[in-house]
């Protein structure tokens, strides 16, 4: 029995360190980074939507809606000298919005007090306040709050300027 000559072994390629090991490590790291970004995004979105529910913010506790204006009560026009201006004056027509026409009688009973309040507030206002839209809105809000606080007219819902002339 004779042994057949052994076939020569295939040459073994040289091993380069890190050549084949690098792509799997980079892929694994990339997968973890993508998963981390997705998880953080989901947590952020959940916190954004659930924060007001659990921790209560100003948006979650909105003021109750005011009743709709069903009737207006005209107070007429008031003429006042402008604050700090010797020869300038303001003529403003005012109407008050109330939720029901039956509330108009209460407003009529306080008409002289309302006109006095209007004159006091308007004559103390600065010209810059009267000429800007934001100033007029502030003026309406101030009038409304003072009517409610000082005259106890809680039924007045809105103040309307029906005429507004500065000369």
Beta strands, then each sheet from edge to edge (+ up, - down):
strand 1: 71-81
strand 2: 89-98
strand 3: 156-166
sheet 1: 1+ 2- 3+
end
